[in-house]
């Protein structure tokens, strides 16, 4: 499913215009991004948790030579129990 497919589905099921559904989805994604940039967790009950994980610096081979990868932050998602249960079926 693409973002466009999601927008069309939300518009149809929520009886919204495509413009209103687009604004809703884009606002939803932007708010999750804003919270993650601030280092906050985003918990969507029954769905899962978005959070930022800190990676330590490490040495690895890149482009044929050993280089150091600096510490950095990465976005993560941990699915909730309800989502896991639905996926297992």
C-alpha positions in Angstrom: 0.0 0.0 0.0 1.3 3.4 -1.0 0.6 6.7 0.7 -1.7 7.5 -2.1 -3.6 4.3 -1.6 -3.9 5.0 2.1 -5.2 8.5 1.4 -7.9 7.1 -1.0 -8.9 4.5 1.5 -9.2 7.0 4.4 -11.2 9.4 2.2 -13.6 6.7 1.1 -14.1 5.1 4.6 -14.3 8.4 6.6 -16.4 10.1 4.0 -13.9 12.8 3.5 -12.7 14.6 0.4 -9.4 13.5 -1.0 -7.9 16.8 0.0 -9.1 16.5 3.6 -7.8 12.9 3.8 -4.4 14.0 2.4 -4.1 16.8 5.0 -5.0 14.4 7.8 -2.5 11.7 6.7 0.3 14.3 6.1 -0.4 16.0 9.5 -0.3 12.6 11.2 3.0 11.7 9.7 4.5 15.2 10.4 3.5 15.0 14.0 5.1 11.6 14.4 8.3 13.0 12.8 8.2 16.1 15.0 8.0 14.0 18.2 10.8 11.6 17.1 13.1 14.5 16.3 12.5 15.8 19.8 13.4 12.3 21.1 9.9 11.5 22.3 8.1 8.1 22.0 4.9 8.0 20.0 2.6 5.3 21.4 -0.5 4.4 19.3 -2.5 2.1 21.6 -3.3 -1.2 19.9 -0.9 -0.5 17.0 2.7 0.1 18.3 5.4 2.5 19.4 7.6 4.6 17.3 10.9 5.7 19.1 14.5 6.8 18.4 17.4 4.5 19.1 20.9 5.6 19.6 23.6 3.7 17.7 27.2 3.7 19.1 30.1 4.5 16.9 31.7 1.4 15.2 34.4 0.5 12.7 33.4 -1.3 9.6 34.5 -1.9 6.0 32.9 0.5 3.6 33.8 0.9 0.0 36.7 -1.5 0.4 38.4 0.1 3.4 37.9 0.3 7.1 36.0 3.4 8.2 34.5 4.6 11.4 30.8 5.1 11.5 30.0 7.9 14.0 27.3 7.5 16.6 23.8 8.3 15.2 20.1 8.1 15.9 17.8 5.8 14.0 14.0 5.6 14.0 12.5 2.3 15.2 9.0 0.8 15.5 7.9 -1.8 18.0 4.5 -3.4 17.1 1.9 -3.7 19.8 0.2 -6.9 20.9 -3.0 -6.3 18.9 -1.0 -5.7 15.7 1.1 -8.8 16.3 -2.0 -10.9 16.9 -3.8 -9.7 13.7 -0.6 -10.3 11.6 -0.2 -13.9 12.9 -3.7 -15.0 11.6 
